[in-house]
Amino acid sequence: DLDLSFTFSKPLRGSIAFISQSGAMCCGTLDWALKEEVGFSKFINLGNKCDVDEADALAYLSEDEQTRVIAIYIEGAKNGRRLFESIRYVSRKKPIVILKAGTTEPGAKAALSHTGSMAGRIEVFKGAIKQAGAILVEDIEELFDCTQSFSQPLSRGREVAIVSNAGGLAVMTADWCHKLGLSIPRFPPEIVEELRSYLPPIASPYNPIDMTGDADYERYRRVLEVVSGLENVDLVIPIFVSQGLVTSDGPAKAVVEVQMERDKPFLAYWMGGSTILNGVRILKRGGIPVYSSPERVAKAAAALVEYSEKRRKL
């Protein structure tokens, strides 16, 4: 229960450990996390790393029972080989998501790095970190998004089922999944007919599924139960957009209930403003990560799948 930070925000308990060279990044993250109801197990600011670095922190967190996933913001590594070995060891146990700053000449100057050598080393750094088993991201939003996806079970494969009350959002999400190397499998004919039997005539029972705008708790639950039980579905993305027909809390309850019955990851995409707040709260408190765009939910899904594959190889 020790808190030595100087922020206004009191951190929530959780299973994410955060390591950062930047103190301001820590403060901003804590404030953001309080608003988003994201909790942490440990929060470590390394500063100039005069005696403790990322490898030391990783060695500690690998044995920390409160930590399930590790997020790192790093500007430069003094001992690349030691960091590589540490990541390779820890990623066999827990996912590690890394945001590397100073990947361009202006950024490298800002991080007080030597630009002549940094330009030649960055691709080597990225390749080594990925080979060691970590997930690399490009901005702070993606770091948070990917880290939260690991609250779900690991994925057995790349096959994604998309269940939505809005056709357009389902199509865009399918596009992003495909761009990132995920698959949108066809459902067997008998499953299509089963879905058709209790969906409205104007609905689409194919993957991605458009249940139409009046899809309520019962429709979400029945469809999610069917598709999440399929052998060729490894990950489910439920989508809800506020259309003035159904409140967001019923569909959110259905998502939480079905996920608890399945050993498969669910990543939700809820679109709207004040009218979806109750649904978002239900999802988060039920352990379901929630995203606000097709790109964000697809990138989080891709990160979860990527680590799942690396974990099996490691």
PLY file of the C-alpha trace (Angstrom):
ply
format ascii 1.0
element vertex 314
property float x
property float y
property float z
element edge 313
property int vertex1
property int vertex2
end_header
0.00 0.00 0.00
2.98 2.35 -0.37
2.38 5.34 -2.67
5.34 7.70 -3.19
3.93 9.52 -6.23
3.11 13.24 -6.14
-0.10 13.09 -8.20
-3.62 14.12 -7.23
-4.91 10.69 -8.25
-5.02 7.70 -5.92
-4.35 4.59 -8.03
-6.86 1.75 -8.17
-5.81 -1.82 -7.49
-5.33 -4.02 -10.53
-3.05 -6.49 -12.29
-1.09 -4.17 -14.63
2.49 -3.16 -13.76
3.74 0.04 -15.41
7.44 0.89 -15.86
8.43 4.30 -17.20
11.51 6.47 -17.68
9.24 9.52 -17.70
7.81 10.74 -14.40
5.26 12.94 -16.15
4.09 9.91 -18.14
3.45 8.17 -14.83
1.43 11.08 -13.43
-0.68 11.44 -16.55
-1.26 7.69 -16.72
-2.48 7.56 -13.12
-4.96 10.36 -13.75
-6.20 8.73 -16.97
-6.47 5.32 -15.29
-8.63 6.67 -12.47
-11.13 8.07 -15.00
-11.12 4.83 -17.00
-11.30 2.60 -13.87
-8.04 0.84 -14.76
-6.08 -0.56 -11.82
-2.39 -1.27 -11.27
-0.32 -3.74 -9.26
2.95 -1.77 -9.34
4.02 1.63 -10.70
7.73 2.17 -11.29
9.42 5.39 -12.45
13.06 4.69 -13.36
14.22 8.23 -14.14
17.81 8.29 -15.37
18.35 4.66 -14.27
21.49 5.41 -12.28
21.17 2.12 -10.37
17.92 0.35 -11.33
16.83 -0.28 -14.93
14.07 -2.09 -16.86
15.79 -5.47 -16.55
15.86 -5.17 -12.75
12.19 -4.17 -12.64
11.23 -7.04 -14.96
13.09 -9.55 -12.81
11.10 -8.38 -9.80
7.73 -8.26 -11.59
8.19 -11.74 -13.06
7.79 -13.10 -9.51
5.10 -10.64 -8.39
1.83 -12.52 -7.90
-0.23 -9.32 -8.20
1.07 -8.61 -11.73
-0.44 -10.29 -14.82
0.79 -7.93 -17.57
3.66 -5.42 -17.82
3.64 -2.11 -19.74
6.91 -0.24 -20.40
7.68 3.25 -21.69
11.38 3.37 -22.67
13.57 6.02 -24.29
16.93 4.26 -24.38
18.56 1.03 -23.23
22.08 1.16 -21.77
22.52 -2.60 -21.77
20.56 -3.98 -24.71
21.70 -7.58 -24.30
20.62 -7.68 -20.64
17.24 -6.16 -21.49
16.75 -8.67 -24.32
17.50 -11.63 -22.05
15.21 -10.28 -19.32
12.29 -9.79 -21.72
12.80 -13.25 -23.22
12.67 -14.82 -19.77
9.71 -12.85 -18.39
7.55 -13.02 -21.55
7.35 -16.78 -21.11
5.30 -16.05 -17.99
3.62 -12.69 -18.59
2.89 -10.43 -21.58
5.10 -7.34 -21.96
3.93 -4.34 -24.01
6.60 -1.76 -24.90
6.34 1.82 -26.18
9.75 2.96 -27.45
10.32 6.71 -27.81
13.13 8.33 -29.80
12.60 6.29 -32.95
13.18 9.27 -35.29
16.02 11.78 -35.52
14.08 14.63 -33.80
12.81 12.23 -31.17
16.27 10.82 -30.60
17.64 14.34 -30.08
14.89 15.08 -27.61
15.77 11.93 -25.71
19.42 13.06 -25.65
20.53 10.14 -27.80
23.32 10.19 -30.36
21.42 10.53 -33.65
24.11 9.14 -35.92
24.07 5.72 -34.27
20.44 5.75 -33.13
19.15 5.85 -36.73
20.99 2.64 -37.50
20.07 0.86 -34.26
16.32 1.39 -33.99
15.35 -1.40 -36.41
17.77 -3.74 -34.63
16.18 -2.76 -31.30
12.67 -3.38 -32.60
13.64 -6.73 -34.11
15.37 -7.89 -30.95
12.49 -6.87 -28.67
9.94 -8.66 -30.85
12.17 -11.73 -31.04
12.37 -11.73 -27.25
8.57 -12.03 -27.08
7.37 -8.50 -26.29
4.61 -6.57 -28.08
5.75 -3.25 -29.59
3.30 -0.34 -29.91
3.64 3.13 -31.41
1.74 5.50 -29.10
0.49 5.82 -25.53
-3.14 5.09 -26.43
-2.13 1.84 -28.10
0.00 0.94 -25.06
-3.02 1.26 -22.76
-5.37 -0.49 -25.22
-3.13 -3.50 -25.74
-2.28 -3.82 -22.06
-5.96 -3.99 -21.12
-6.64 -6.75 -23.66
-4.58 -9.13 -21.51
-7.28 -9.14 -18.85
-8.86 -11.75 -21.16
-7.82 -15.38 -21.76
-5.15 -15.96 -24.41
-6.40 -16.67 -27.91
-6.09 -20.13 -29.47
-5.92 -18.70 -32.99
-6.68 -15.77 -35.32
-10.37 -16.42 -36.11
-12.60 -13.51 -35.02
-16.40 -13.36 -34.75
-17.94 -9.86 -34.86
-21.43 -9.37 -33.38
-22.99 -5.93 -33.81
-26.22 -3.94 -33.77
-24.87 -1.77 -36.62
-23.76 -3.07 -40.01
-21.39 -0.21 -40.84
-19.37 -0.53 -37.64
-19.18 -4.30 -38.09
-17.81 -3.90 -41.62
-15.19 -1.35 -40.57
-14.08 -3.59 -37.70
-13.78 -6.54 -40.09
-11.65 -4.36 -42.40
-9.27 -3.46 -39.59
-9.02 -7.06 -38.37
-8.14 -8.20 -41.89
-5.51 -5.44 -42.28
-3.84 -6.63 -39.08
-3.68 -10.28 -40.10
-6.76 -11.60 -38.28
-9.34 -13.81 -40.01
-13.12 -13.44 -40.23
-14.28 -17.04 -40.70
-17.49 -18.20 -42.37
-20.06 -19.81 -40.13
-21.27 -23.32 -41.03
-24.60 -23.33 -42.95
-26.48 -24.89 -40.02
-25.28 -22.09 -37.71
-26.37 -19.45 -40.22
-29.84 -21.03 -40.30
-30.01 -21.18 -36.51
-29.10 -17.50 -36.24
-31.59 -16.63 -38.98
-34.37 -18.34 -37.00
-34.33 -15.75 -34.23
-32.91 -12.69 -35.97
-35.14 -10.15 -37.77
-35.58 -10.73 -41.54
-33.46 -7.65 -42.34
-30.57 -8.83 -40.12
-27.42 -10.46 -41.50
-26.55 -13.84 -39.89
-23.14 -14.00 -41.57
-19.82 -13.01 -40.00
-19.73 -10.11 -39.20
-23.27 -10.35 -37.80
-25.60 -7.34 -38.02
-28.43 -7.93 -35.51
-30.01 -4.52 -36.39
-30.47 -1.50 -34.15
-33.11 -2.90 -31.79
-30.92 -5.80 -30.59
-31.49 -6.13 -26.83
-30.11 -8.25 -23.97
-31.84 -11.42 -25.16
-30.69 -11.11 -28.78
-27.08 -10.34 -27.80
-27.00 -13.23 -25.37
-28.42 -15.83 -27.78
-26.16 -14.81 -30.66
-23.03 -14.56 -28.50
-23.70 -17.98 -26.97
-23.91 -19.55 -30.42
-20.89 -17.94 -32.10
-18.57 -18.09 -29.08
-19.13 -21.85 -28.89
-17.92 -22.50 -32.43
-14.64 -24.33 -32.96
-13.55 -21.91 -35.70
-14.00 -18.83 -33.49
-11.05 -17.91 -31.26
-11.95 -14.35 -30.27
-15.22 -12.37 -30.13
-15.74 -8.64 -30.72
-19.20 -7.52 -29.55
-20.21 -4.06 -30.84
-22.92 -1.67 -29.63
-23.78 1.77 -30.94
-26.38 4.01 -29.32
-29.31 4.42 -31.74
-32.11 5.52 -29.44
-33.79 2.10 -29.53
-32.08 0.06 -26.79
-30.07 1.20 -23.77
-26.48 -0.01 -23.55
-26.68 -1.81 -20.20
-28.66 -4.89 -21.40
-26.23 -5.80 -24.22
-23.28 -5.15 -21.86
-24.72 -7.57 -19.28
-25.13 -10.21 -22.00
-21.48 -9.82 -23.05
-20.21 -10.20 -19.46
-22.41 -13.22 -18.74
-21.49 -15.13 -21.92
-17.76 -14.42 -21.57
-17.82 -15.86 -18.05
-19.17 -19.11 -19.54
-16.50 -19.32 -22.25
-12.73 -19.70 -22.12
-12.31 -17.26 -25.01
-11.35 -13.58 -25.15
-14.04 -10.90 -25.66
-13.03 -7.34 -26.61
-15.93 -4.86 -26.78
-16.43 -1.82 -29.01
-19.07 0.53 -27.59
-19.78 3.70 -29.60
-21.58 6.75 -28.26
-21.40 9.42 -25.56
-23.33 9.83 -22.34
-25.94 7.21 -23.30
-23.44 4.32 -23.25
-21.75 5.13 -19.93
-23.75 2.55 -17.95
-22.94 -0.16 -20.46
-19.24 0.71 -20.50
-19.18 0.63 -16.70
-20.83 -2.81 -16.64
-18.31 -4.16 -19.14
-15.26 -2.80 -17.34
-16.40 -4.01 -13.95
-17.10 -7.38 -15.54
-13.49 -7.57 -16.75
-14.22 -6.85 -20.44
-11.92 -4.28 -22.15
-13.89 -1.57 -23.99
-12.69 0.40 -27.02
-14.07 3.40 -28.89
-13.16 2.71 -32.54
-12.75 -0.19 -35.00
-9.01 0.49 -35.27
-8.43 0.43 -31.51
-10.33 -2.78 -30.83
-8.71 -4.53 -33.81
-5.19 -3.50 -32.75
-5.85 -4.75 -29.22
-7.15 -8.04 -30.62
-4.09 -8.37 -32.87
-1.75 -7.77 -29.91
-3.52 -10.43 -27.85
-3.28 -12.92 -30.72
0.38 -12.04 -31.39
1.41 -12.67 -27.80
-0.68 -15.85 -27.62
1.28 -17.22 -30.59
4.62 -16.10 -29.15
3.79 -17.63 -25.77
3.13 -21.02 -27.36
6.46 -20.85 -29.25
8.41 -19.70 -26.18
0 1
1 2
2 3
3 4
4 5
5 6
6 7
7 8
8 9
9 10
10 11
11 12
12 13
13 14
14 15
15 16
16 17
17 18
18 19
19 20
20 21
21 22
22 23
23 24
24 25
25 26
26 27
27 28
28 29
29 30
30 31
31 32
32 33
33 34
34 35
35 36
36 37
37 38
38 39
39 40
40 41
41 42
42 43
43 44
44 45
45 46
46 47
47 48
48 49
49 50
50 51
51 52
52 53
53 54
54 55
55 56
56 57
57 58
58 59
59 60
60 61
61 62
62 63
63 64
64 65
65 66
66 67
67 68
68 69
69 70
70 71
71 72
72 73
73 74
74 75
75 76
76 77
77 78
78 79
79 80
80 81
81 82
82 83
83 84
84 85
85 86
86 87
87 88
88 89
89 90
90 91
91 92
92 93
93 94
94 95
95 96
96 97
97 98
98 99
99 100
100 101
101 102
102 103
103 104
104 105
105 106
106 107
107 108
108 109
109 110
110 111
111 112
112 113
113 114
114 115
115 116
116 117
117 118
118 119
119 120
120 121
121 122
122 123
123 124
124 125
125 126
126 127
127 128
128 129
129 130
130 131
131 132
132 133
133 134
134 135
135 136
136 137
137 138
138 139
139 140
140 141
141 142
142 143
143 144
144 145
145 146
146 147
147 148
148 149
149 150
150 151
151 152
152 153
153 154
154 155
155 156
156 157
157 158
158 159
159 160
160 161
161 162
162 163
163 164
164 165
165 166
166 167
167 168
168 169
169 170
170 171
171 172
172 173
173 174
174 175
175 176
176 177
177 178
178 179
179 180
180 181
181 182
182 183
183 184
184 185
185 186
186 187
187 188
188 189
189 190
190 191
191 192
192 193
193 194
194 195
195 196
196 197
197 198
198 199
199 200
200 201
201 202
202 203
203 204
204 205
205 206
206 207
207 208
208 209
209 210
210 211
211 212
212 213
213 214
214 215
215 216
216 217
217 218
218 219
219 220
220 221
221 222
222 223
223 224
224 225
225 226
226 227
227 228
228 229
229 230
230 231
231 232
232 233
233 234
234 235
235 236
236 237
237 238
238 239
239 240
240 241
241 242
242 243
243 244
244 245
245 246
246 247
247 248
248 249
249 250
250 251
251 252
252 253
253 254
254 255
255 256
256 257
257 258
258 259
259 260
260 261
261 262
262 263
263 264
264 265
265 266
266 267
267 268
268 269
269 270
270 271
271 272
272 273
273 274
274 275
275 276
276 277
277 278
278 279
279 280
280 281
281 282
282 283
283 284
284 285
285 286
286 287
287 288
288 289
289 290
290 291
291 292
292 293
293 294
294 295
295 296
296 297
297 298
298 299
299 300
300 301
301 302
302 303
303 304
304 305
305 306
306 307
307 308
308 309
309 310
310 311
311 312
312 313
